[in-house]
Structures are given as C-alpha cells and as structure tokens.
Amino acid sequence: MKKLGVFFLSMCVATGCFAGSAMAKEKLQIQTALANSSIYMRTLERFKANVEKLSKGELEVELLAAGAIVKPFEIYGAVSEGLVNGGMGWTHYNSGVNPAGTLFSAPCGGIGYGLDQASVMSWIFEGDGGKLLNRYYQEACKQNIVAFAVLPMGPEAFGWFKQTYKSLAEINKLKFRCPPGVPAEIFHEMGMPAVSMGGPDIIPAAQKGVIDCAEWIAPAEDLAMGFDQIWKHLYLQGLHQALSIGDVVLNKTWYDKLPEHLRDILNVCLKLCVVDQNNDNIKRHSIALKDMVENRGVVLDQTPPEYYNAFMKATRAVFDRYAAKDAFFKEVYENEIAWAKLTVPFQMRANGLYYTLGKTAMDDGLITDYKK
C-alpha cells in the first residue's frame, strides 16, 4: 500500500508538472515606431487579438507606443540584442546600417521603373523579396532578426501647399519638408530645396515661414496632425513614398525557439495584417478626405505631369550610385528591377482600368469628388 501511495503521489507531481508546462506562456513585446493614436496601431491591435485567440492564450502580445523602451531609430538594434523580442518600423529606418533598407519599405518612385505597392508586396511573398529582406537584416546588417513586411501604408501624398501650381519649375522653388535620407537626396537631385525635420516640428516651422510646404503621410494621419489648418491645397500624387511598407521584426533566437505551432500562428496572423491594412487604408483615408473637402475647405490638386519623369529619373540616378558602392544594394536593386519588368506591363493596364472606371463615373456625375 505504501508503494501504491508513493506511485500515486509521483503521478500527481508528474501530472502537475506537465500541466504547468502546458500552461506556460510566451510573451511577444513589440516596440513600435507609432503613436497610440496612429491608424496603423489599429492593425497591430487586430494582430494581437488574432494571435492570442488562435494560440488560446499560449502567446501574449504587448504593443508599445513609440519611445516606450527605445526611440524609433533604435528599434532594430534593440530587437537584435534581445532588449525587446519584437519591433515595428520601416526597413529604411535601418539604412544607417545598410542603405538597401529603402528598397524594401520605401522604394521611391517605384524604384524609377514603375513598380506599384501591390507589385512590391507580390515580390515580397511570391518573388525573392522576403528572402532578401531577411538576408538584409541577418547578413548585410549582421542583426539577429526575422522580418515580415506586412503593413502596406502607401501611397503617401506628395504633400500640402498654399496654392495651385501648374509646373515643376514653380514647385522646385519651394522649401519643402520631406523625409530624411534617400527621399531628400532624390528631391535634391531633381533640384528641389527639400528640408528634413521630425513630424512634431512641421507645423511650427510652417507657422514661422521656415518651410513653404510639407508632406507627412496620407489624409487620415495628416488630418490628425492639423495640416489643413496651415495649407488648403493637397496633392495626393507623390512619388517619394508612393510605396510605403512597414515591417514587424522578431528576435531570431526567440522566434526559432518557439514551438512550431506558435511560429505558424505568428506567420499566418502577420500575413493577415496585409489584408487588414489595405482594407483599413481605403476606409480611413476616404473618410478623412471627404471631411477635408466638405467641411475644411481643402482643394485636391493634380501633381504637374513633368514631376513624374523628373522624380523617376532622379531616383534611378541616386539608386545607381548606391548600387555602385554596395554589392548587396546592387543585388536587391537588380532583383527588384527584374520584378518590375515582369509585373509593370500587367499592373499598368490593370490599374489603368480601375482609374478609367472611376473617372468615367465622375465624368457622368455619379461620383462628385466629395464636393457639395
């Protein structure tokens, strides 16, 4: 009997141990480059809910607003070193480590070869883009990171101006706030005196006359920033970040040690972010644009046609210089050009169809461009 009691006690202890092991939770802490109010945080909140539901609580996700642990430009280093095991930003934030980052998250002007955002996402998932993205972090940047480009945010607007401009020559005289790094280089290449500054500095700089015009992101985010209170002319067709794709990065050591079923859940939920983000972009930016035109006196202007050729030509010049200096940049750039040669002929015609459909409806008076 004593031996039987010991046996049952041993079984209880073992069962308790196994149950405790089964209930062990993993935690993914994602340091983002986003404010809590950002529309893109909503997509990550849906990702969090999906992961926690599908994992039945085995994997908990915590989302941190910009600066909670590290600053936005420090995210990739922090994830690599394991200070946090997850991060969200844009690959070009890592361009100080290697310049090829811009080819993934912000390939300006469709890399000068006409790529659209849908084609770049296709390159990521169906071409070599996803593999090259991870080689970028792991080989070119020597970072312990697994990366997922899953937050398509473009197209971003050209920007906000004080009046209608009919020519590139007029626009090139203006002091224009643009993103730092490669986009600024391209604007300088095409003769525009671009100035880089952080988001919180834009409105004060405009009020002081330091800048004449500025870009930020797109209607919903721009409205939250109050751009419509400074300028009334919005040019939606911009090329500097016509393609803007955020990524989620994970510490590779942590990711590799996860049980296979949790890795699968993460992979599926991250890919679902692409659908969520695309759907949310259309809804939120359309609502914001309607509000701007109907209630805030904003005028939607057309970007001068010669801007496209000038910007794309300048993009090729800048990217060619980087490719001549950096072997990995050249490899990614040439791979992306090959994808453009494959996909642009189809996408140009497909996108042209949708443009013609919309324009025909507007020409027939069925759609009013939000004007009362």
N, C-alpha and C positions, 0 to 999 in steps of 0.2 A: 504493500500500500504506500509505503514511504517513497519507493521508487516511482510509483504512479503519480504521486503528488509532485515530485520533482519534475516528472515529464510534463505534466500539465502546466506547471509554473514556467518551465522552459518554453513551452509553446506560446504561452501568453506573452512572455517577454519578446519572443521572436515575432509574434504577430504584431505586437505593439511597435516594435522597431520597424517592421515592414510598413505598417500603416503610417508611421511618422515619416518614413522615406517617401511614400506615395504622396503625402500631403505637402512635401517640401515645395516651396515656391521659388521661381526665378523672378528677378525684377529687372526690367529694362528702363533705364533712366535716360531720357532723351533731352539733351541740352539743345534748344532750338535757337535760331537767329531771328525769331519772330516775337513781336509784342503779343500779349494775350488777346488784344483786340483784332489782330490780323485775321483776315478771312481764311488764310491758309492754315491757321491753327485749328479751324473747324474740321478740316480734312484729317489732321492728325488726331483730333479727338474721336473721329469715327474709326480711325485705325486702332486707337487704343481700345475702344469698345468692342471692335471685332476680334482683336487678339484675345482679350480677356474672356469673351463669351466662348470662342471656339476652343480655347485652351482649358475651359472650365475652371478658371482661376489659377491654373498652374503657372501662368506667366502674367505678371502685373506690369503695367506700363505707367510711367510717370513722365509728364510733359513739363518742361521747364522753359519759361519765357527768357528772352534774350538777357544775358548778363547775370542770370541766377547763380551760376557757378563760374563760368568763364565768359569772356567777351566773344562776339560773333566770329572774329577772325582767329580766335584761339580754339575753336571747337574741334577742328580736325586733329590738332596735336593732343588735345585732352582725351579724345576718344582713342587715339592710337596708344597713348600711355596708360589708359585704363582709369583715368580720373573720373570719367563717366563712361558707361558702356554703349551709349548711343548719342547721336547728334543729328541735327538737321540744319542744312545751309545750302550753299550753292558751290559747286566744284571750283568756280573761278575765285572763290574766297581763298583757295589754296594755291593760287597762281604764283604767289611769292615763293613757294617751294618749287613748283614747276609750272611754266606758263601754259602747258597743254590743258589745264583745267578749264579754260574758257571754251574749248572746243566741245565740251560736254554740256555745260549748264547755260552758256550764253554764246553760242556760235554766231557772232554778229553778222548781220546781213545775209543769213543763210549760208555762211562761210564764203560769201561772194559768188556762190554757184546756184542760188535759188532754192535751197532746202527750206521746207516749212517745218513747223514744230511736230506735226504728225509723222513726218518722214524721219525726223531725228529720233522720236520715240520708237519707231519701227526699227531703226538702226540699232538702238539700244537692245531691243528684245529679239529681233529677228536677224540682225546682222552681227557685226563684230563689236558694236558699241559697248555692250555690257562687259564683255571680256576686257576690252581696252580700258574701260573705266576702272575696273579693279586692278589691272596692271598699272594704271596711273598712280593709284594710291600705294600699292604694295611694292612696285618696282621703281617707278620714276621718283616717288616721294619717300620711299622707304618707311611707310607707315603701316601699322598693324590694323588694317581697316578692311571691312567688307562693305561695298557700296551698292545702293539701289537708287537709280534715277527715276523717281516715281511721282514728282509733283510738277506737272506741266503748267506753267503760270502765264505764258505769253498768249497773244502778243502784247508787249508793253507799248504804251503810247509814245509817239515822238515827243510830245510834251505840251506845255501851256505857254501861250504867247499873248501879247497885248492887243494884237490886231491881225488882220488877214495879210498874208504875204504871198505874192504870186511867183516869186522866183527864188532859186537857191542863193543867188547873189545877195538878195535882201537878208535872208536868214543868216548867211555867213558873216554878217556884220555884227550879229548879236552876241552878247555874253551869255552863254548857255550853260546851265548846270547839268552835268551828265555824270554817270557813274565813273569811278576811278578805274585806272588800269587800261586794258585794251580798248574799251569803247572810247575813252578820252583820246587815246593815240589815233584812233581812226578819224575822229572828228578833227583833230589837228592836221592829219594827213590830207583831209579834204578842204582845209582852210577855215574851219570854224573855231573861233576862240572859246573853246569849252573850258569850264571851270568845275573841278570836282569838290564836293563837300558832303557831309553827312546829312541825312534826312532832316533832323531837327533844326539844322542851320539854314534850310532853304527859304522858308517864309521870312525870317528876319533879314536875310541877305537881299531878298526881293524888295522888302519894305525900305531898305537903306539904299537901293539902287545899285548894289554890288553886282547883281545879275539882271538880265532883261527877260529871261525866260528859263524854264526848267522842265525836267522830266522827273517822274517818280516811278509809278508802276502802271496802273490802269484805273478806270473810272472809280471802282468801289474804294480802293485804297487811297486814291488821290482825293476823293471827296472827304474821307476821314481826316486827311491832312489839312483840308481847308484851302486847297489851291484855287478853287473857284472864287474865293474872296479876294484874290490878288489879280488873277488873269481871267479873261472871259472867252478866250479862243483856244479850243482844244483840238490838236492834231493827233488823230488816233494812229495814223500810218507811220510808224517809226521802224527803223531797222537795227538800231544799236542793241536792242534786246527783243526783237520780234520773236525770238526763240528764247524762252527763259524756263529752265527746268531745275527745280530744287531736288536735292537728294537727301536720303536718310542713310547714315553710315553707322556701322556697328563695330565694336571692338572684335577683331577677328578671333582672338583667343577665346573670348567669352562665347561668341557665336559657334565656333567649332565644337565647344564642349557641351552645347545644348543637346538634349535628346532629339533624335531625328524628327519626331512628330512635332516638336515645338519649332524647329527650323522650318518645317513645311508650312506650319501655320503663319509664321512670320513672312515667308516668301509670298504666300497667297494674299495675305492682308496688305502687304506692301504693294503688290501689283494692282490690287483693287483700288489703291489710292489714285491711280492714273484715271480711272473712270470717275471716281468721286470728284477729283479736282476739275476735270474737264466739264462735268455737268454743273458744278458749283460756279465755275468761272462765268459760264454763259448766263446763269440766273442773276448772280450778284452784280456783274458789270452792266448788264442790261437794265436792271432796276436803277442803278446809280446814274447811268447815262440818261435815262428817261427823266429822273429827278432834276438833273443838271439843266437839261434843255427846257423842260416845262416850268420849273419853279425857280431857277437860279440864273437865268439869262445867259447860259453858256451857248456859244456858237461852235458847231462842228465844222472845222475847215479841212480842206484837202491838202495834203502834203504836195509841194511842187513836184511834177514828174521827173525833173532832172536830178532830184535828190537821190532817187533810187540808183541810177547808174553811177553817180559820183560816190555814193557811200559804198556800193559793192566793189567798185574799182579800188577805193582806199582800203577796204577790208582785205582784198587779195594782196595788196602791197604790204600791209602790216603782217599778215599771216605768213606770207612768203619769207619775210625777213626772219620771223621766229623759226620757221622750218629750216632755214639755212643755218641756224645756230644750234638747234636742239634736235637730236635724232628721234626722240620719242614724239615730240610735237609733229615732226615731219611724217612719221608713221601714222599717227592718228589723223592728221590733216588729209593725207593721201587716201586713207581708207574712207574718210567721210566724203571726199570728192567723188570717189568711185560710187558711193551710195547715192550721191546727188545725180550722177549721170544715169543711174538705174531708175530712180524714182521721180525726178523732177518732170520728165515728159508726161507721165501719168497724172501726177498731183496737180500740175499746172492746169491741165484740162478739167480735172475733177473739181478743183477749187473754182475755176472759171465758170463751170456750170452753176455752182451754188451762188456765186456773185451775180450771174445773169438772172437767175430765178428771183433773187431779192430785188435787184434793180428793176426788173420788169414789173413786179408787184408795186414798187414805189412809183414807177412811171405811170402806172394805171390808177394811182391814187388809193390803192388798197392799204398801203402802209405809208405813214405820214412822217417818218423820221422824228417822232415824238413832238412835232410842232402842233400847237393847238389850232 
